[in-house]
Amino acid sequence: MNILGIESSCDDTAASVLTEAGVLSNVIASQSIHIQFGGIVPELASRAHHQSISQTVDQALSEAGISIEDIDGIAVTQGPGLMGSLLVGLSFAKGLALNYGITLIGVNHMDAHIYANAIEHKLEYPFIALTVSGGHTQLTKISAPFQHEIIGKTRDDAAGEAFDKIGKILGLAYPAGPKIDALAKDGNPAFKKFPQGLVHEGLDFSFSGLKTSVLYYLQDLAPYEIQQHLPDICASVSEAITEVLVKKLDRAMDEHGISRAVIAGGVSANSMLRDKIDELSKEKSVTIYTPSMAFCTDNGAMIAQTGALLFQHVYSTKKPAELLAEGLRLHPYAGQPSS
């Protein structure tokens, strides 16, 4: 099937075309307006989606060399996310599906991050998924396609949220996560030992204590000292966050007796995390997949891929025409959602 994927859950308007040949296009329109506010303003995000979604979808179809008439299914993010932003993508996808008689499928955003790994890797079940983004940090046991069990989650801040908030304290522009990662490459991870929340306890996460610890530490430094040691501070922050993530993943794989895992979400692009994951994989002789950089942050390809898997594993007994005959609507899979 030829799948058009549409993503608008937060501040990126994205569209992608997926066929049997693979991902033919993956267009992302990022919103720079939020930089001046140091974070995402929901109303401005939804307005920006409204202004760019039509052009983004047109560009994705054009780059793929496919017309909308060639599309068999439209996969669209139905949540979680910002309500106004989600409505823009959902409404646009519904309009396209209704106008051209195309089957429409709603996709869980967190599921899509996990199944982004299926774009480049052949996933074998069961496996553990470590999903790390600005809004979520969780461990999920995937027993079979779309059979998920959350086995660990954050009790407060998500890993990406911690990166961004600490970056703001350091005076870095939003989004601060990638900037901390870049600075950390020239720093010493052992410069300052910051707390690693819940590192010796269970599979849940906590990063709010780290944020507070960094705040108090910086209050005792002069501005010139912060600038002088900025790479070292960033490396120490990255060490505290990534060490917890890797240890929790290792513990989850041991406790559940599963030797396969995937990393997902925007923070999966963090270079220190990816290095530690490679080390864990070699040390324990386990298989851990990481998505390419293009599929780490929010993108349309992960939505299209998840939509394709839903057709294959959940709706394979029904033809697109039969789904349409039931009434044009979203068809979220039955079972436990991932968030």
C-alpha positions in Angstrom: 0.0 0.0 0.0 1.0 3.6 -0.6 0.7 5.4 2.8 0.6 9.1 3.4 1.7 9.9 7.0 0.8 13.2 8.7 2.2 14.4 12.0 1.2 17.6 13.9 1.3 16.7 17.6 3.6 19.5 18.7 5.7 22.1 16.9 6.7 20.2 13.7 4.4 19.9 10.7 5.4 16.7 8.9 4.3 14.6 6.0 5.8 11.5 4.4 5.0 9.0 1.7 5.8 5.3 2.3 5.5 2.5 -0.3 6.8 -1.0 -0.7 10.0 0.6 -2.0 10.4 2.4 1.3 10.2 6.0 2.5 10.0 8.1 -0.7 9.7 11.5 1.1 9.9 12.8 4.6 9.2 16.6 4.8 9.4 18.5 8.1 8.4 22.1 8.6 9.8 23.2 12.0 8.5 26.2 13.8 11.0 28.8 14.9 8.5 31.2 16.5 8.8 29.4 19.9 12.5 30.3 20.4 11.8 33.8 21.6 9.5 32.3 24.3 11.9 29.6 25.5 9.3 26.9 25.0 6.3 25.9 22.9 3.2 28.2 22.9 0.3 25.9 22.0 -1.9 28.5 20.3 1.0 29.7 18.1 1.9 26.1 17.3 -1.6 25.3 16.0 -1.7 28.5 13.9 1.7 27.6 12.4 0.4 24.1 11.6 -2.6 25.6 9.9 -0.4 27.8 7.7 2.0 25.1 6.6 0.2 21.7 6.5 -1.1 22.0 3.0 2.3 22.9 1.5 4.0 20.3 3.6 1.7 17.5 2.3 2.0 18.8 -1.3 5.8 18.8 -1.0 5.8 15.2 0.4 3.7 14.0 -2.5 5.8 15.9 -5.1 9.1 14.6 -3.7 7.7 11.0 -3.8 6.5 11.4 -7.3 3.0 10.3 -6.3 -0.3 12.0 -6.6 -3.0 11.9 -3.9 -5.0 9.6 -6.1 -2.3 7.0 -5.8 -2.5 7.0 -2.0 -4.2 3.9 -0.5 -4.3 5.0 3.2 -3.7 8.2 5.3 -2.1 7.7 8.7 -2.4 10.6 11.0 -1.4 11.3 14.6 -4.4 11.2 16.9 -2.6 11.8 20.2 -1.0 12.3 22.6 0.0 15.9 21.9 -1.2 19.5 21.9 -5.0 19.6 21.4 -5.0 22.5 18.9 -2.0 21.1 16.9 -3.6 17.6 16.7 -6.9 19.1 15.5 -5.1 20.7 12.5 -3.6 17.5 11.3 -6.6 15.4 12.0 -9.0 17.8 10.3 -6.7 18.1 7.2 -6.3 14.3 7.0 -10.1 13.7 7.4 -10.8 16.2 4.6 -8.3 14.5 2.2 -9.7 11.1 3.1 -13.3 12.1 2.6 -12.6 14.0 -0.7 -10.6 11.2 -2.3 -12.2 8.1 -0.7 -9.1 7.1 1.1 -9.0 4.9 4.3 -8.0 6.9 7.4 -6.2 5.4 10.4 -5.4 7.2 13.6 -1.9 6.6 15.0 -0.7 6.8 18.6 2.3 9.2 18.6 4.3 7.2 21.1 3.7 4.0 19.2 5.0 5.7 16.1 8.3 6.6 17.8 8.8 2.9 18.7 7.8 1.6 15.2 10.1 4.2 13.5 12.7 1.5 14.0 10.8 -0.8 11.6 11.6 1.6 8.8 15.2 0.3 8.7 15.2 -2.8 10.9 13.3 -6.1 10.9 11.8 -6.1 14.4 11.6 -9.5 16.2 9.2 -9.9 19.2 9.3 -9.6 22.1 11.4 -6.6 22.7 11.8 -3.7 25.1 11.3 -0.1 23.9 13.0 2.8 25.7 11.1 5.9 24.5 12.7 9.3 25.4 11.4 12.6 24.3 10.5 16.0 25.6 7.2 14.9 27.0 7.7 11.2 27.7 10.2 8.8 29.2 9.0 5.2 29.4 9.9 1.6 29.1 7.5 -0.6 27.2 7.4 -4.4 26.7 6.3 -5.2 23.2 5.1 -8.8 23.1 3.7 -8.6 19.5 2.7 -5.9 17.1 0.6 -3.4 19.1 0.6 -5.5 22.2 2.2 -3.1 24.7 2.8 -3.1 28.4 4.3 -0.1 30.1 6.8 -1.3 32.6 8.4 1.9 33.6 7.8 5.7 33.2 8.8 9.0 34.6 7.4 10.2 37.8 8.0 13.9 37.0 10.1 15.4 34.2 10.8 13.6 31.0 14.5 13.3 29.9 14.0 15.7 27.0 12.2 18.2 29.3 15.1 18.0 31.8 17.6 18.8 29.0 15.5 21.8 27.8 14.9 23.2 31.3 18.5 22.8 32.3 19.6 24.4 29.0 17.3 27.4 29.8 19.0 27.7 33.2 22.3 27.7 31.4 21.1 30.5 29.1 20.9 28.3 26.0 18.3 29.0 23.3 15.3 26.6 23.0 15.4 23.8 22.1 18.4 23.3 24.4 18.8 19.5 24.2 20.7 19.4 20.9 22.9 22.4 22.1 23.8 20.6 25.3 24.7 17.5 23.3 27.0 19.5 21.0 28.7 21.3 23.9 29.0 18.0 25.9 31.3 16.5 23.1 34.0 18.9 24.2 33.4 18.5 27.9 34.4 16.1 30.8 31.5 14.0 31.9 33.2 13.5 35.3 33.6 17.2 35.9 30.6 17.4 38.3 28.7 14.4 39.7 25.0 15.3 39.5 22.4 13.1 41.1 21.0 10.1 39.1 17.4 9.9 40.1 16.0 6.4 41.1 19.1 4.8 39.4 19.1 1.9 41.9 15.4 1.5 42.2 12.9 -0.2 39.8 12.2 0.9 36.3 10.6 4.3 36.8 12.5 7.5 36.1 12.8 10.9 37.9 14.7 13.9 36.6 13.3 16.8 38.6 16.0 16.4 41.3 18.7 16.7 38.7 17.2 20.0 37.5 17.1 21.4 41.0 20.7 20.2 41.7 22.0 22.0 38.6 20.1 25.2 39.6 21.7 25.2 43.1 25.1 24.4 41.7 25.1 27.3 39.2 24.0 29.7 41.9 27.4 29.2 43.5 29.3 30.0 40.4 30.2 33.4 38.8 28.9 34.0 35.3 32.4 33.8 33.9 32.9 30.4 35.6 29.8 29.0 34.0 30.9 30.1 30.6 34.4 28.8 31.2 33.2 25.3 32.2 30.0 25.2 30.0 31.1 22.1 28.0 32.0 20.3 31.2 28.7 21.2 32.9 26.8 20.0 29.8 28.8 16.8 29.6 28.1 16.2 33.3 24.3 16.8 32.8 24.3 14.4 29.8 26.2 11.8 31.9 23.6 12.0 34.7 20.6 11.6 32.3 22.0 9.0 29.9 23.5 6.8 32.6 20.1 6.4 34.2 18.4 5.7 30.8 20.9 3.0 29.9 20.9 1.3 33.4 17.1 1.2 33.4 17.0 -0.4 30.0 19.6 -2.9 31.0 17.6 -3.7 34.1 14.4 -4.1 32.1 15.9 -6.5 29.7 17.4 -8.6 32.5 14.2 -8.7 34.6 12.0 -9.6 31.6 14.5 -12.0 30.1 14.5 -10.2 26.7 17.6 -9.7 24.7 16.2 -7.3 22.1 15.4 -3.6 22.5 14.8 -0.4 20.5 15.5 3.3 21.4 12.9 5.8 20.3 12.0 9.5 20.6 13.8 12.8 20.1 16.4 12.2 22.8 17.5 9.0 21.0 19.5 11.4 18.8 21.7 12.3 21.8 25.2 11.2 20.9 26.2 10.2 24.4 23.1 8.0 24.8 23.8 6.3 21.4 27.4 5.7 22.4 26.3 4.1 25.7 23.7 2.0 24.0 26.4 0.7 21.6 28.6 -0.2 24.6 25.7 -2.0 26.4 24.9 -3.9 23.2 28.5 -5.2 22.9 29.0 -5.8 26.6 25.9 -7.9 27.1 25.7 -9.3 23.5 22.2 -8.1 23.0 20.5 -6.5 20.0 19.5 -2.8 20.5 18.3 -0.8 17.5 18.5 3.0 17.2 16.7 4.9 14.5 18.5 7.1 12.0 18.7 10.8 13.0 15.9 11.6 10.4 13.5 9.3 12.3 14.3 10.3 15.9 12.4 13.5 16.3 8.8 13.9 15.2 8.4 13.1 11.5 5.8 11.8 9.1 7.7 8.7 8.1 7.2 7.1 11.6 3.4 7.8 11.3 3.2 6.3 7.8 5.2 3.2 9.0 3.0 2.7 12.0 -0.1 3.1 9.8 1.2 0.5 7.4 1.8 -1.9 10.3 -1.7 -1.3 11.6 -3.1 -2.2 8.2 -0.9 -5.4 8.2 -1.4 -6.7 11.7 -4.7 -5.2 12.9 -6.9 -4.6 9.8 -5.5 -7.2 7.4 -8.9 -9.0 7.5 -10.7 -6.0 6.1 -10.3 -4.4 2.8 -10.0 -0.5 2.5 -13.4 -0.4 0.9 -14.9 -2.3 3.8 -13.4 0.1 6.3 -14.8 3.0 4.3 -18.2 1.3 4.2 -18.3 1.4 8.0 -18.2 5.1 7.9 -15.2 7.4 7.4 -13.6 7.6 10.9 -10.5 6.9 12.8 -9.7 3.3 13.5 -7.4 3.2 16.5 -6.4 -0.4 17.4 -8.2 -2.2 20.2 -6.1 -2.8 23.3 -3.8 -1.1 25.7 -2.5 2.3 24.4 1.1 3.3 24.9 0.3 6.4 27.0 
